[in-house]
Structure formats: C-alpha cells, structure tokens
Amino acid sequence: MTATPATETTQSTGTTGAYEPTDRTVPTRSRERARYDRDTVHAILDEAYICHLGFVRDGAPVVLPTLFARVGEALYMHGSTGSRPLLAAGRTDPGLPVCVTVTHVDGLVLARSAFHHSLNYRSVVVHGTARQVTDEDECRTALDAMIDAVAPGRSGDVRPANAKELAATAVIRVDLDEVSAKLRTGPSNDDAEDLSLPHWAGVVPIGRVYGTPVPAADLDPGIAVPDYLTAL
C-alpha cells in the first residue's frame, strides 16, 4: 500500500459501504487509525491467506494460525473434523464465539528516540460466531476460495476433493458483521527536540517476495510452470 503524505490514515464511519463501529471494534488507542469501510477491510483480508483464530477452550484463551479466505461477507477456515475449534463450532448453539485477526507489516519505522519506534501496518479484527458449514456446495466454494487465496487460479488446476476427503474436512464460517481495520503509514514521529540528534531515522519497507517455483521430484518434466504461478 502506498503511504499517504500524512503520518496517519483517517477514520471512515457511518457511511454507505461501511461496517458499523461497536464497543469491541473501536480501539482505545490511536482511534484516528481505525477504518470501517468495506473496500479497505476487504483489500486487507484478500491480500492475506493466514489468519489467527482466537477462542476460549476450557476457560483459557487459545489462538491458532490457520488458512482462510473471504467469500463475500464471510470468512471461511478449514481443518480436520477432529479439530477442537471446529468440533466446538459444530456442537455449540449457536456456534463458537471467536476473534479473527489478519496483519500485514509494510515497514519498520525507526525514529531517533526508542519511544517513537513503530511499524507501518494494515490489520483487520473480526468479532463473531464461528459456525460449521454443512452444505456441500458451500464447503466446496469455501475450499476453492482458500486454495485460490494462496495461488489465484489454482483451484481450477487440481483434482477436486472427493467424498471421502470432504467427509474428513470441516469448514467453519464467520460472518463479517463486527469488523474494523487499523492502519499506520508514513514516517517516524520524532519530537521536535530530537530532530537534531545524530541518529538515523526513516522507514525500512517490507514486502512479500516469491521465489522461483521448485517442481516436485516426481513431476512429469513435460508439465510447465502454470501462468498463475509465474504471475506471482
């Protein structure tokens, strides 16, 4: 994401196409960095394919990294049918209360003072209820979306899951109802009295880099690297 000239992004609330802020989605610090418009939230979610799923198990908090994808106004995650969060989502009525987070780190913000060091980042927090998906068509749509989140176009270039594989896979859905994004862009915010200090200050950009695809040892040598991987 291109940094704006200002050091902070502005808040967008209460407009068409925006999520309604709630007590849980309004940050207690740096509220000016919060965003609620769907375009921003969806862009942050769609650029990621790993989220952190938080829930309470046996009275203690648990946070798990897991593959996910957004389809419309829902997030989908999958796992083994024996997975504890997926079991809880299927057995609990109306479902499992969860918190889902996604974060991109875009830069290291190095200031002249230790106190003002920071990160340029984009994040989304989703509060909601995870429910197990039981409809086969919805499961297939969700699984295809998760494959395409990793490599766009990949779902059309693999053998689809068979009935046995689908039976061993559970999918949970979290609707995007209580949602917020939070962003920081721009340079360091040094205090005026520190500007003359002899310490380097600035931003170290961070980006995701893909290496050259390495074929499987048993791959037919006549099968070329697909265009959708070359595009990465």
C-alpha positions as CSV (number, residue, x, y, z in Angstrom):
1,M,0.0,0.0,0.0
2,T,1.3,3.4,-0.9
3,A,1.9,5.6,2.1
4,T,-0.1,8.8,2.3
5,P,1.6,12.1,2.9
6,A,0.3,12.3,6.5
7,T,1.6,10.0,9.2
8,E,-1.8,8.6,9.9
9,T,-4.8,7.5,7.9
10,T,-8.2,9.0,8.7
11,Q,-11.3,7.3,10.1
12,S,-14.3,6.4,7.9
13,T,-17.6,5.6,9.7
14,G,-21.3,5.8,9.3
15,T,-21.4,5.8,5.5
16,T,-22.8,3.5,2.9
17,G,-20.5,0.5,2.4
18,A,-19.0,0.8,5.9
19,Y,-19.2,-1.6,8.9
20,E,-20.9,-0.1,12.0
21,P,-18.4,0.5,14.8
22,T,-19.1,-1.2,18.1
23,D,-17.6,-1.1,21.6
24,R,-15.4,-4.0,20.6
25,T,-14.2,-2.6,17.2
26,V,-13.4,1.0,18.4
27,P,-9.7,1.0,19.5
28,T,-8.8,2.5,22.8
29,R,-5.6,4.0,21.4
30,S,-4.9,5.7,18.1
31,R,-8.5,5.9,17.1
32,E,-7.6,8.0,14.1
33,R,-6.0,4.9,12.5
34,A,-9.3,2.9,12.5
35,R,-11.1,2.3,9.3
36,Y,-14.5,0.7,8.8
37,D,-15.1,1.0,5.0
38,R,-15.6,-2.3,3.2
39,D,-13.1,-1.6,0.5
40,T,-10.3,-1.2,3.0
41,V,-11.3,-4.2,5.1
42,H,-11.7,-6.5,2.1
43,A,-8.4,-5.4,0.5
44,I,-6.5,-6.3,3.7
45,L,-8.3,-9.6,4.0
46,D,-7.9,-10.6,0.4
47,E,-4.1,-9.9,0.4
48,A,-3.6,-12.5,3.2
49,Y,-4.2,-16.2,3.4
50,I,-3.2,-16.8,7.0
51,C,-5.2,-15.5,9.9
52,H,-5.1,-16.0,13.7
53,L,-8.3,-17.6,15.1
54,G,-8.8,-16.8,18.8
55,F,-11.4,-18.6,21.1
56,V,-11.7,-19.8,24.7
57,R,-11.2,-23.5,25.4
58,D,-11.8,-24.9,28.9
59,G,-11.7,-21.4,30.3
60,A,-8.4,-20.5,28.7
61,P,-7.7,-18.4,25.6
62,V,-6.3,-20.2,22.5
63,V,-5.0,-18.5,19.3
64,L,-4.3,-20.7,16.2
65,P,-2.8,-19.6,12.9
66,T,-4.9,-21.1,10.1
67,L,-5.6,-20.8,6.3
68,F,-8.6,-18.7,5.4
69,A,-10.4,-16.9,2.6
70,R,-13.1,-14.3,2.2
71,V,-16.1,-15.0,0.1
72,G,-18.5,-12.0,0.1
73,E,-19.3,-11.0,3.6
74,A,-17.9,-14.2,5.3
75,L,-14.6,-15.7,6.2
76,Y,-14.0,-19.4,5.8
77,M,-11.4,-21.5,7.7
78,H,-10.9,-25.3,7.5
79,G,-9.3,-28.1,9.4
80,S,-9.7,-31.8,10.4
81,T,-13.1,-32.9,11.6
82,G,-11.3,-33.8,14.8
83,S,-10.0,-30.2,15.4
84,R,-11.2,-28.8,18.7
85,P,-12.4,-25.4,17.4
86,L,-14.2,-27.0,14.5
87,L,-15.8,-29.5,16.8
88,A,-16.9,-26.7,19.2
89,A,-18.3,-24.6,16.3
90,G,-20.4,-27.6,15.2
91,R,-21.6,-28.7,18.6
92,T,-22.2,-25.3,20.3
93,D,-25.5,-23.5,19.7
94,P,-25.4,-21.0,18.1
95,G,-21.7,-21.6,17.5
96,L,-18.3,-20.8,18.8
97,P,-17.5,-17.1,19.8
98,V,-14.2,-16.2,18.1
99,C,-12.0,-13.3,17.2
100,V,-10.1,-13.4,13.9
101,T,-7.2,-11.2,13.1
102,V,-5.1,-10.5,10.0
103,T,-2.0,-8.3,9.8
104,H,0.4,-7.1,7.1
105,V,3.6,-5.4,8.2
106,D,4.6,-2.9,5.5
107,G,7.6,-1.2,7.1
108,L,9.9,-0.8,10.1
109,V,9.6,2.8,11.4
110,L,12.9,3.8,13.0
111,A,12.9,7.0,15.0
112,R,15.6,9.0,16.7
113,S,14.1,8.0,20.1
114,A,13.4,4.5,21.3
115,F,9.9,5.6,22.3
116,H,8.8,6.5,18.8
117,H,9.8,3.4,17.0
118,S,6.8,1.8,15.3
119,L,5.6,-0.3,12.4
120,N,3.7,0.6,9.2
121,Y,1.0,-2.0,9.1
122,R,-2.6,-2.9,8.0
123,S,-4.7,-5.1,10.2
124,V,-8.3,-6.3,10.5
125,V,-10.1,-7.7,13.5
126,V,-13.3,-9.6,13.2
127,H,-15.5,-10.5,16.2
128,G,-18.2,-13.1,15.6
129,T,-19.5,-16.6,15.9
130,A,-18.0,-19.5,14.0
131,R,-20.5,-21.9,12.6
132,Q,-19.7,-25.2,10.9
133,V,-20.7,-25.3,7.3
134,T,-22.8,-28.4,6.4
135,D,-23.9,-27.6,2.9
136,E,-21.6,-29.5,0.4
137,D,-21.7,-26.8,-2.3
138,E,-20.8,-24.1,0.2
139,C,-17.9,-26.3,1.5
140,R,-16.6,-26.7,-2.0
141,T,-16.8,-23.0,-2.7
142,A,-15.0,-22.2,0.6
143,L,-12.2,-24.8,-0.1
144,D,-11.7,-23.5,-3.6
145,A,-11.5,-19.9,-2.3
146,M,-8.8,-21.0,0.2
147,I,-6.8,-22.6,-2.5
148,D,-7.1,-19.6,-4.7
149,A,-6.2,-17.3,-1.8
150,V,-2.7,-18.9,-1.8
151,A,-2.3,-19.1,-5.6
152,P,-5.1,-17.4,-7.6
153,G,-6.4,-19.8,-10.3
154,R,-5.0,-22.9,-8.6
155,S,-8.4,-24.4,-7.7
156,G,-9.1,-24.9,-11.4
157,D,-5.8,-26.8,-11.9
158,V,-6.2,-29.6,-9.3
159,R,-8.3,-32.7,-8.7
160,P,-11.3,-31.6,-6.7
161,A,-11.8,-33.2,-3.2
162,N,-13.7,-36.5,-3.4
163,A,-16.5,-37.6,-1.0
164,K,-14.0,-39.2,1.5
165,E,-11.8,-36.1,1.6
166,L,-14.8,-33.8,2.1
167,A,-16.0,-36.1,5.0
168,A,-12.6,-35.7,6.7
169,T,-12.6,-31.9,6.3
170,A,-14.6,-29.4,8.3
171,V,-15.2,-25.8,7.3
172,I,-16.3,-23.0,9.6
173,R,-17.8,-19.7,8.6
174,V,-17.6,-16.3,10.4
175,D,-19.8,-13.6,9.0
176,L,-18.3,-10.1,8.6
177,D,-20.6,-8.2,10.9
178,E,-18.5,-6.7,13.7
179,V,-15.3,-5.7,11.9
180,S,-12.6,-3.0,12.0
181,A,-9.4,-2.2,10.2
182,K,-6.4,-0.3,11.6
183,L,-3.6,1.2,9.7
184,R,-0.4,3.1,10.1
185,T,1.5,4.7,7.2
186,G,4.2,7.3,6.8
187,P,7.4,8.4,8.5
188,S,8.5,8.4,12.1
189,N,7.0,10.9,14.6
190,D,10.1,12.3,16.3
191,D,9.7,15.0,18.9
192,A,11.0,18.4,17.8
193,E,13.8,18.5,20.3
194,D,15.1,15.2,18.9
195,L,15.4,16.2,15.3
196,S,19.0,17.3,15.7
197,L,20.2,14.1,17.3
198,P,22.8,12.2,15.3
199,H,20.7,9.0,14.8
200,W,19.4,7.6,11.5
201,A,15.6,7.8,11.2
202,G,13.3,6.6,8.5
203,V,11.3,3.6,7.2
204,V,12.5,0.2,6.1
205,P,9.9,-1.1,3.6
206,I,8.8,-4.7,3.9
207,G,7.2,-6.7,1.2
208,R,6.3,-10.3,0.3
209,V,8.6,-11.9,-2.2
210,Y,8.0,-15.2,-4.0
211,G,10.9,-17.4,-5.1
212,T,11.2,-19.5,-8.3
213,P,8.8,-22.5,-8.2
214,V,10.6,-25.8,-7.4
215,P,8.9,-28.7,-9.2
216,A,8.2,-32.0,-7.3
217,A,10.9,-34.6,-7.8
218,D,8.3,-37.0,-9.4
219,L,6.7,-34.3,-11.6
220,D,6.4,-35.1,-15.4
221,P,9.1,-32.9,-16.9
222,G,6.7,-32.0,-19.7
223,I,4.4,-30.1,-17.3
224,A,5.4,-26.4,-17.4
225,V,5.1,-23.9,-14.5
226,P,1.5,-22.6,-14.8
227,D,1.0,-19.0,-15.8
228,Y,-0.8,-18.2,-12.4
229,L,2.4,-19.2,-10.6
230,T,4.6,-17.2,-13.0
231,A,2.4,-14.2,-12.3
232,L,3.3,-14.3,-8.6
